[in-house]
Amino acid sequence: MKRRLVAAVVCVVVLLSLGAGLVSVLSRPDRGIKISRGTGAVAIIPITGTIVSGRATPGFFGSGTGSEDVMERLRQASRDPAVKAVVLRLNSPGGTAAGAQEIAAEVDNLRKSGKKVVASMGDAAASGAYWIASRADKIVANPGSLTGSIGVIMQTQDLRGLYDKLGINTRTFKSGPYKDMGSPSRPVTPEEQDIFQGMVDDIYDQFLRAVSEGRKMELDRVRKLADGRVYTGRQAQKLGLVDELGNLRDAVRLAGRLAGLGPDPVTTELGPRGFWSGILSGTLFPKGFGSAFPDNKTAIWLICPPCLPPGSEGDTLRFPNS
């Protein structure tokens, strides 16, 4: 019985190894897009779920978007001469500041290469997702899309009551007074509150300037709109945060016109790999199944408060200008 089990495991490993090689060949990002000579295409790149830096491929344990995956697709679009424009299909409540910044910087690079970029908002494109959208040439939203939420949030947990009930005692040995900032075993000190708030304020200022530059709006005007609140797509258009109202098809048509392809361009989707191809290629859980849950509890989030990741409840550092 044991020999049969070992043999079965060996066979599975061999098959997975062969499949990984096949997937790596079939899913290489540099294959290019087959378009008739003299024409071009609009590439659609989805950004779905919580945005984090690194890789976070959708799987059985939830969904999200890793900045490295999106950056790779944006670079592919930049290199491919067949791609004349890109539509970013955003359906995300936001994510970490660093993750949004990395994608936004790559969007800037894509536009500098001469490609047009249109952001298309689905159910939501808020906070960090709006940071990314603001770097596009144009933004298209459904009237009922949720967007805005321009602000920064960082939270700590105070679990002393729970620890007392469980009989858990914590002893900390640290090299400096602030090395255990945010520890759930003790309250935040006034000095630490100032440090945390300074970090939040700094990234908030970066957010404001990114939106101001991308949307060509006065910084003071952006600041008045950036109190953390969420807007509908129709409200956002009236406020200048969105250019046009429409669905994904409308965004594609707009991208086609901006790129000189006409209102009915050829499209191709540069989307994430499927679950099994991710397993076989080693990109789904490159560090084991535990990597399905990004370890970014200490990150600074640009996200709609109702959509905060599990386990983030606790003492909330205040929103800037809220």
C-alpha positions as CSV (number, residue, x, y, z in Angstrom):
1,M,0.0,0.0,0.0
2,K,2.8,2.4,0.9
3,R,4.7,1.6,-2.3
4,R,1.6,2.4,-4.3
5,L,1.1,5.7,-2.6
6,V,4.8,6.6,-3.1
7,A,4.5,5.6,-6.8
8,A,1.4,7.7,-7.2
9,V,3.1,10.8,-5.6
10,V,6.1,10.4,-7.9
11,C,3.8,10.2,-11.0
12,V,1.9,13.3,-9.9
13,V,5.2,15.2,-9.4
14,V,6.4,14.2,-12.8
15,L,3.2,15.2,-14.5
16,L,3.2,18.6,-12.7
17,S,6.8,19.2,-13.8
18,L,5.9,18.4,-17.4
19,G,2.8,20.6,-17.1
20,A,4.9,23.4,-15.7
21,G,7.2,23.3,-18.7
22,L,4.2,23.3,-21.1
23,V,2.5,26.2,-19.3
24,S,5.7,28.3,-19.3
25,V,6.0,27.9,-23.1
26,L,2.3,28.5,-23.8
27,S,2.0,31.5,-21.5
28,R,5.2,33.5,-22.2
29,P,4.4,37.2,-22.2
30,D,6.5,38.0,-25.2
31,R,4.5,35.9,-27.7
32,G,2.9,39.1,-29.1
33,I,-0.6,39.5,-30.4
34,K,-1.5,38.3,-33.9
35,I,-3.1,41.2,-35.7
36,S,-3.5,41.8,-39.4
37,R,-0.8,44.0,-40.9
38,G,-1.7,47.7,-40.9
39,T,-4.1,47.4,-38.0
40,G,-3.8,47.6,-34.2
41,A,-5.6,46.4,-31.1
42,V,-6.8,47.6,-27.7
43,A,-5.5,45.4,-24.9
44,I,-7.8,45.0,-21.8
45,I,-5.9,44.5,-18.5
46,P,-8.1,43.6,-15.5
47,I,-7.3,44.8,-12.0
48,T,-9.6,42.9,-9.6
49,G,-9.9,42.6,-5.9
50,T,-7.5,43.9,-3.3
51,I,-4.2,45.4,-4.7
52,V,-0.9,44.4,-3.1
53,S,2.7,44.6,-4.1
54,G,4.3,41.5,-5.4
55,R,2.1,38.6,-6.8
56,A,-1.4,37.7,-5.6
57,T,-2.9,35.4,-8.3
58,P,-6.6,34.6,-7.9
59,G,-7.2,31.1,-6.6
60,F,-9.4,29.0,-4.3
61,F,-8.7,31.2,-1.3
62,G,-10.0,34.5,-2.6
63,S,-8.9,36.9,-5.2
64,G,-6.7,39.9,-5.5
65,T,-4.2,41.6,-7.8
66,G,-0.4,41.7,-7.4
67,S,1.5,44.7,-8.7
68,E,4.1,42.5,-10.4
69,D,1.5,40.7,-12.5
70,V,-0.1,43.9,-13.7
71,M,3.3,45.6,-14.3
72,E,4.3,42.6,-16.4
73,R,1.2,42.9,-18.6
74,L,1.7,46.7,-19.0
75,R,5.3,46.1,-20.1
76,Q,4.0,43.5,-22.5
77,A,1.6,46.0,-24.0
78,S,4.3,48.6,-24.2
79,R,6.6,46.2,-26.2
80,D,4.0,44.8,-28.5
81,P,3.7,47.0,-31.6
82,A,0.2,45.6,-32.3
83,V,-1.1,47.2,-29.1
84,K,-2.0,50.8,-29.7
85,A,-4.0,51.4,-26.5
86,V,-4.8,49.8,-23.2
87,V,-8.0,49.7,-21.1
88,L,-7.5,49.1,-17.4
89,R,-10.6,47.3,-16.2
90,L,-10.8,48.2,-12.6
91,N,-13.0,46.3,-10.1
92,S,-11.2,46.9,-6.9
93,P,-11.8,48.6,-3.5
94,G,-8.1,49.6,-3.4
95,G,-5.2,48.0,-1.5
96,T,-1.7,48.9,-0.2
97,A,-0.1,52.2,-1.0
98,A,3.0,50.6,-2.4
99,G,1.0,48.2,-4.6
100,A,-1.0,51.1,-6.2
101,Q,2.2,53.2,-6.6
102,E,4.0,50.4,-8.5
103,I,1.2,49.9,-11.0
104,A,0.6,53.7,-11.4
105,A,4.3,54.2,-12.2
106,E,4.1,51.5,-14.9
107,V,1.0,53.2,-16.3
108,D,3.0,56.4,-16.6
109,N,5.7,54.5,-18.4
110,L,3.2,53.0,-20.8
111,R,1.8,56.4,-21.7
112,K,5.3,57.8,-22.2
113,S,5.9,55.0,-24.8
114,G,3.1,56.5,-26.8
115,K,0.3,54.2,-25.9
116,K,-3.1,55.5,-24.9
117,V,-4.6,54.4,-21.6
118,V,-8.3,54.4,-20.6
119,A,-9.5,53.4,-17.1
120,S,-12.8,51.6,-17.0
121,M,-14.6,51.3,-13.6
122,G,-16.7,48.3,-12.8
123,D,-18.5,47.9,-9.4
124,A,-15.8,49.8,-7.6
125,A,-12.5,51.6,-8.4
126,A,-11.8,53.3,-5.1
127,S,-8.9,54.5,-3.1
128,G,-5.7,52.8,-4.4
129,A,-7.6,51.7,-7.5
130,Y,-8.5,55.4,-8.1
131,W,-4.8,56.3,-7.7
132,I,-4.1,54.0,-10.6
133,A,-7.1,55.3,-12.7
134,S,-6.0,58.9,-12.2
135,R,-2.8,58.2,-14.2
136,A,-4.8,57.2,-17.3
137,D,-5.6,59.5,-20.2
138,K,-9.3,59.2,-19.6
139,I,-11.6,57.6,-17.0
140,V,-14.9,56.0,-17.8
141,A,-17.2,54.9,-15.0
142,N,-20.7,53.4,-14.7
143,P,-23.2,55.9,-13.1
144,G,-23.4,53.4,-10.2
145,S,-19.7,52.6,-9.9
146,L,-18.2,53.4,-6.5
147,T,-15.0,55.5,-6.7
148,G,-13.1,58.2,-4.8
149,S,-12.3,57.2,-1.2
150,I,-9.2,59.3,-1.7
151,G,-7.5,58.9,1.7
152,V,-5.1,56.7,3.7
153,I,-5.8,54.4,6.6
154,M,-3.6,52.5,9.0
155,Q,-4.9,50.4,12.0
156,T,-3.5,48.7,15.0
157,Q,-5.1,46.1,17.3
158,D,-5.3,46.1,21.1
159,L,-5.8,42.4,22.1
160,R,-4.9,42.7,25.7
161,G,-8.4,41.8,26.9
162,L,-8.3,38.6,24.8
163,Y,-4.8,37.8,25.9
164,D,-5.9,38.1,29.5
165,K,-8.8,35.7,29.0
166,L,-6.5,33.2,27.3
167,G,-3.7,33.6,29.8
168,I,-1.2,34.8,27.2
169,N,1.7,36.9,28.6
170,T,4.0,38.7,26.2
171,R,7.6,39.7,27.0
172,T,9.3,41.9,24.4
173,F,13.1,42.4,23.9
174,K,13.8,45.2,21.5
175,S,16.8,47.3,20.2
176,G,14.9,50.6,20.3
177,P,11.9,52.2,21.9
178,Y,9.8,52.0,18.6
179,K,10.8,48.6,17.3
180,D,7.5,47.0,18.5
181,M,5.2,49.9,17.4
182,G,1.7,48.6,16.8
183,S,2.1,45.5,19.0
184,P,-1.3,44.1,19.9
185,S,-0.1,43.3,23.4
186,R,0.0,47.0,24.5
187,P,-1.6,50.3,23.7
188,V,-0.1,52.8,21.2
189,T,1.8,55.6,23.0
190,P,1.3,59.3,22.2
191,E,4.8,59.4,20.6
192,E,3.9,56.4,18.4
193,Q,0.6,57.9,17.5
194,D,2.5,60.9,16.1
195,I,4.9,58.7,14.1
196,F,2.1,56.6,12.6
197,Q,0.1,59.7,11.8
198,G,3.1,61.3,10.1
199,M,3.4,58.2,7.9
200,V,-0.2,58.4,7.0
201,D,0.0,62.2,6.3
202,D,3.0,61.7,4.0
203,I,1.4,59.1,1.8
204,Y,-1.8,61.1,1.8
205,D,0.2,64.0,0.4
206,Q,1.7,61.7,-2.3
207,F,-1.8,60.5,-3.1
208,L,-3.1,64.1,-3.5
209,R,-0.3,65.1,-5.8
210,A,-0.6,62.0,-7.9
211,V,-4.3,62.7,-8.5
212,S,-3.7,66.4,-9.0
213,E,-1.1,65.8,-11.7
214,G,-3.0,63.0,-13.4
215,R,-6.3,64.7,-13.5
216,K,-4.8,68.2,-14.1
217,M,-6.7,69.6,-11.1
218,E,-5.5,72.2,-8.5
219,L,-4.1,70.6,-5.4
220,D,-6.5,72.5,-3.2
221,R,-9.4,71.3,-5.3
222,V,-8.3,67.6,-4.9
223,R,-7.8,68.1,-1.2
224,K,-11.4,69.3,-0.7
225,L,-12.6,66.1,-2.5
226,A,-10.2,63.8,-0.7
227,D,-11.8,63.4,2.8
228,G,-12.1,59.6,2.4
229,R,-15.7,59.6,1.2
230,V,-16.9,57.4,-1.7
231,Y,-18.6,58.8,-4.7
232,T,-20.9,57.3,-7.3
233,G,-19.7,57.4,-10.9
234,R,-22.2,60.1,-11.7
235,Q,-21.1,62.2,-8.8
236,A,-17.5,61.7,-9.6
237,Q,-18.0,62.9,-13.2
238,K,-19.7,66.1,-12.0
239,L,-16.7,66.7,-9.6
240,G,-14.1,66.1,-12.4
241,L,-12.8,62.8,-11.0
242,V,-14.2,60.9,-14.0
243,D,-14.4,61.9,-17.7
244,E,-17.3,60.0,-19.1
245,L,-20.1,57.6,-18.0
246,G,-20.3,54.3,-19.7
247,N,-19.5,50.6,-19.5
248,L,-16.4,48.6,-20.6
249,R,-17.5,48.7,-24.3
250,D,-17.7,52.4,-24.1
251,A,-14.2,52.6,-22.7
252,V,-12.9,50.4,-25.4
253,R,-14.5,52.6,-28.1
254,L,-12.9,55.7,-26.5
255,A,-9.5,54.0,-26.4
256,G,-9.9,53.1,-30.1
257,R,-10.7,56.7,-31.0
258,L,-7.8,58.1,-28.9
259,A,-5.4,55.6,-30.6
260,G,-6.7,56.3,-34.1
261,L,-8.2,52.8,-34.5
262,G,-11.8,54.0,-34.8
263,P,-14.8,53.4,-32.6
264,D,-14.8,49.6,-33.0
265,P,-11.2,48.4,-32.5
266,V,-10.0,44.8,-32.2
267,T,-9.5,43.9,-28.6
268,T,-7.3,41.4,-26.7
269,E,-7.3,40.6,-23.0
270,L,-4.0,40.5,-21.1
271,G,-5.5,38.8,-18.1
272,P,-4.3,36.6,-15.2
273,R,-3.5,33.0,-15.7
274,G,-6.1,30.4,-14.6
275,F,-5.8,28.6,-11.3
276,W,-4.2,25.4,-12.7
277,S,-1.8,27.2,-14.9
278,G,-0.7,29.2,-11.8
279,I,-0.2,26.0,-9.9
280,L,1.8,24.4,-12.7
281,S,4.0,27.4,-13.4
282,G,4.7,28.0,-9.7
283,T,3.3,31.5,-9.8
284,L,0.1,30.9,-7.8
285,F,1.8,29.9,-4.5
286,P,5.5,30.5,-5.1
287,K,6.2,30.3,-1.4
288,G,3.7,27.5,-0.6
289,F,0.0,27.6,0.0
290,G,0.4,30.1,2.8
291,S,1.3,32.7,0.2
292,A,-2.3,32.8,-0.9
293,F,-2.7,35.2,2.0
294,P,-0.3,38.2,1.5
295,D,1.7,39.1,4.6
296,N,1.0,42.8,4.6
297,K,-0.8,43.5,7.9
298,T,1.6,46.3,8.6
299,A,1.1,48.0,5.3
300,I,-0.5,51.4,4.8
301,W,-3.8,50.9,3.0
302,L,-5.6,52.9,0.4
303,I,-8.9,51.1,0.6
304,C,-12.6,51.6,1.2
305,P,-13.1,51.2,5.0
306,P,-16.0,48.7,4.5
307,C,-13.7,46.5,2.4
308,L,-10.7,46.3,4.8
309,P,-9.0,42.9,4.9
310,P,-10.0,40.5,7.7
311,G,-8.2,41.0,11.0
312,S,-7.6,44.7,10.5
313,E,-10.2,45.9,13.1
314,G,-8.8,47.8,16.0
315,D,-7.6,51.3,17.1
316,T,-7.9,53.4,13.9
317,L,-5.5,56.2,13.2
318,R,-7.6,59.1,12.0
319,F,-8.1,59.9,8.3
320,P,-6.3,63.1,7.1
321,N,-8.7,66.0,6.9
322,S,-11.7,63.9,8.0
